Amino acid sequence: MSLSIGIVGLPNVGKSTLFNALTQKSVPAENYPFCTIDPSVGIVAVPDERLEQLALFSNTQKKIPAVVEFVDIAGLVEGASKGEGLGNKFLANIREVDAILHVVRIFDIQDNSGSEQTHVYGSIDPLRDIKVINMELILADIETVQNRINKITRDAKRGDKESVLEEQTCQKILTALESEKLANSVELSKDETIIVRSLHLLTMKPVMYGLNKKTGGNNLDITNPEKFKEITRTIIESGSEYVVIDAKTEHELSEFVGEEKKMMKQDLEHTDDGIDELIERAYTLLGLMTYFTTGDKETRAWTVRIGSTAPEAGAVIHTDFKTKFIRAEIIGWKALLEAGSFGEARAQGLLRTEGKDYIVQDGDVIEFRI
């Protein structure tokens, strides 16, 4: 399953620094044949202690984590919707991803040491920066929706039911966009949702904000906590979520592991695990969950959409597990560890046999039978 998150943001907000920190957590692409092999794409492992514990439980030779693709998208400037800067490339790349990680800078131009890092607008105003990028996406979507309305108007006037519904839906979305609201803020019926999905609108994609601070910097959450609360409240009210990160420090720390990394974090007075939280939240943002297979040869985390049935979950391993599905033996990961072995779990009645209608739960350990 190939699912990707595009990293967007204004110039000089830490977007590329964050991407570089993420790519330090990249995993070999050969285990994920569906993934894109491109220097602007990082195939990033989803941190999951359950995988580690199951690998120890099975004394496995190989462990393979779940992954998310992060795409470093060209920086945006005002006017991108009209082709300014790399606007056309920027918008085309966003259309190809499943969700957006919008990096917003919350550290000031000058830090406590007197060093400076410029901002494209010469000042720090996260709400303004968010609005700039959102407006470019909105303007691009207005053009898309208007073009669609122009194509179906004649059929709608003739009374064609499908065209009438499509025109009404497009007008509903257009009204929201022209009010500077994102398309994903509009309440839609099931039929309307199908219509809007066919338009591939930029502002229908789920969004997470990465609020980028700087160690030693004048960060907004400290220098102006009321303004910071306003920003986070605005993000939450829009239906999105946020993670506070320090992209530069995370990039520096990504070169270290174990005790050395722990000491570096202490030296830098860095107590956050922002990068891991970001990856985990991004995974959830895409509507994904994990189930596991485990044995002495391999323990693996498999990615499926929340709400998948057992055959649908099996299909990510091999299509035969869907088309020839008979049953699956299932146990929760924690119950398996507590039982101590599959044999003991079976003896205690913890290992269940489930059929085609079973909805897979996050953390299930599964063996498929065909």
Residue pairs with C-beta under 8 A, 6 or more apart in sequence:
1 34
1 288
1 303
1 304
1 305
1 316
2 34
2 35
2 36
2 69
3 68
3 69
3 98
3 286
3 288
3 303
4 36
4 41
4 68
4 69
4 70
4 71
4 96
4 97
4 98
4 99
5 68
5 69
5 70
5 71
5 97
5 98
5 99
5 100
5 101
5 208
5 282
5 285
5 286
6 70
6 71
6 73
6 93
6 94
6 96
6 97
6 99
6 100
6 101
7 15
7 18
7 19
7 70
7 71
7 72
7 73
7 101
7 103
7 210
8 15
8 73
8 76
8 90
8 94
8 100
8 101
8 102
8 103
8 133
9 15
9 75
9 76
9 102
9 103
9 104
9 105
9 129
9 133
10 75
10 76
10 77
10 105
10 119
10 120
10 121
10 129
10 132
10 133
11 75
11 77
11 120
12 105
12 117
12 118
12 119
12 120
13 103
13 104
13 105
13 119
13 129
13 212
14 103
14 105
14 212
14 247
14 248
15 72
15 75
15 103
16 72
17 247
17 248
17 251
18 103
18 210
18 212
18 245
18 247
18 250
18 251
19 42
19 70
19 72
20 251
20 254
21 247
21 250
21 251
21 253
21 254
21 275
22 42
22 44
22 70
22 275
22 279
23 42
23 44
23 70
24 251
24 254
24 255
25 42
25 44
25 45
25 254
25 275
25 279
26 42
26 43
26 44
26 45
27 43
27 44
27 45
27 64
27 65
27 67
29 35
29 37
29 43
31 64
32 43
32 67
35 41
35 43
35 67
35 69
36 69
40 71
40 72
40 73
41 69
41 70
41 71
41 72
42 69
42 70
42 72
43 67
43 69
44 67
44 68
44 69
44 70
44 279
45 65
45 66
45 67
45 279
46 65
46 66
46 67
46 68
46 279
46 280
46 283
46 290
46 301
47 276
47 279
47 280
48 65
48 66
48 290
48 301
50 290
50 292
50 301
50 333
50 363
51 63
51 65
51 292
51 299
51 301
52 63
53 333
53 337
54 60
54 292
54 294
54 299
54 333
54 336
54 337
54 365
55 63
55 294
55 299
57 294
57 336
57 337
58 294
58 295
58 296
58 299
59 296
60 294
60 295
60 296
60 297
60 298
60 299
61 296
61 297
61 298
62 297
62 298
62 299
63 298
63 299
63 300
64 298
64 299
64 300
64 301
65 301
66 283
66 288
66 290
66 301
66 302
66 303
67 303
68 279
68 282
68 283
68 286
68 288
70 101
70 282
71 93
71 96
71 97
73 90
73 93
73 94
73 97
74 86
74 89
74 90
74 93
75 85
75 86
75 90
76 85
76 86
76 87
76 90
76 132
76 133
76 136
77 84
77 85
77 87
77 120
78 84
78 132
78 136
79 85
79 87
79 136
80 86
80 87
80 88
80 90
80 91
80 136
80 140
81 87
81 91
81 136
81 137
81 139
81 140
81 143
82 139
87 136
91 136
91 137
91 140
91 202
94 100
94 137
94 202
94 205
95 200
95 202
97 205
98 205
98 206
98 286
99 205
99 206
99 207
99 208
99 282
99 285
99 286
100 205
100 206
100 207
100 208
101 207
101 208
101 209
101 210
101 278
101 282
102 130
102 133
102 207
102 208
102 209
102 210
103 209
103 210
103 212
103 247
104 126
104 129
104 130
104 209
104 210
104 211
104 212
104 231
105 119
105 124
105 126
105 129
105 212
106 124
106 126
106 211
106 212
106 213
106 219
106 220
106 221
106 228
106 231
106 244
107 117
107 124
107 212
107 213
107 214
107 217
107 218
107 219
107 220
108 124
108 217
108 218
108 219
108 220
108 223
109 116
109 117
109 118
109 119
109 122
109 123
109 124
110 116
110 218
111 117
111 214
111 216
111 217
111 218
112 216
112 217
112 218
113 216
117 214
121 128
121 129
124 220
126 211
126 220
126 231
127 230
127 231
127 234
130 209
130 231
130 234
130 235
131 180
134 180
134 182
134 203
135 180
137 182
137 202
137 203
138 177
138 180
138 181
138 182
138 203
140 202
141 173
141 177
141 183
141 201
141 202
141 203
142 174
142 177
142 178
144 199
144 200
144 201
145 170
145 173
145 174
145 177
145 199
145 201
146 174
148 166
148 170
148 199
149 167
149 170
149 171
149 174
152 163
152 166
152 167
152 170
153 167
155 163
156 163
156 164
156 166
156 167
165 191
165 192
165 195
166 195
169 188
169 191
169 192
169 195
169 196
170 195
170 199
172 186
172 188
172 192
173 183
173 186
173 196
173 199
173 201
176 182
176 183
176 185
176 186
177 183
177 203
182 203
182 204
182 207
182 238
183 196
183 201
183 203
183 204
184 203
184 204
184 205
184 206
184 207
184 239
185 238
185 239
188 196
196 204
197 204
206 240
206 285
206 286
207 238
207 240
208 240
208 241
208 242
208 243
208 278
208 281
208 282
208 285
209 235
209 240
209 241
209 242
209 243
210 242
210 243
210 245
210 247
210 278
211 221
211 231
211 232
211 242
211 243
211 244
211 245
212 245
212 246
212 247
213 219
213 220
213 221
213 244
213 245
213 246
214 246
214 248
214 249
215 246
215 248
215 249
215 268
215 269
215 270
220 227
220 228
220 231
221 228
221 244
232 242
235 241
235 242
236 242
241 281
241 285
243 274
243 277
243 278
243 281
244 272
244 274
245 272
245 274
245 275
245 278
246 270
246 272
246 274
249 268
249 270
250 274
250 275
252 264
252 268
253 261
253 264
253 265
253 268
253 270
254 275
256 264
265 271
287 305
287 306
288 303
288 304
288 305
288 306
289 303
289 304
289 305
289 306
289 360
289 361
289 362
290 301
290 302
290 303
290 304
290 362
290 363
291 301
291 302
291 304
291 313
291 360
291 361
291 362
291 363
291 364
291 365
291 366
292 299
292 300
292 301
292 302
292 333
292 363
292 364
292 365
292 366
293 299
293 300
293 302
293 317
293 365
293 366
293 367
294 300
294 365
302 313
302 316
302 317
303 316
304 312
304 313
304 316
304 360
305 312
306 362
307 359
308 359
308 360
309 356
309 357
309 358
309 359
309 360
310 325
310 328
310 330
310 354
310 355
310 356
310 357
310 358
310 360
310 366
310 368
311 321
311 322
311 325
311 356
312 322
312 360
313 360
313 366
314 321
314 322
314 325
314 328
314 366
314 368
315 321
315 322
317 368
320 370
321 368
321 370
324 370
325 356
325 368
325 369
325 370
326 369
326 370
327 353
327 354
327 355
327 369
328 353
328 354
328 358
328 366
328 367
328 368
328 369
329 351
329 352
329 353
329 354
329 366
329 367
329 369
330 351
330 352
330 353
330 354
330 358
330 360
330 364
330 365
330 366
330 367
331 339
331 342
331 345
331 350
331 351
331 352
331 364
331 365
332 361
332 363
332 364
332 365
333 363
333 364
333 365
334 363
335 345
335 350
336 342
336 345
336 350
336 365
339 345
339 348
339 350
342 351
345 351
360 366
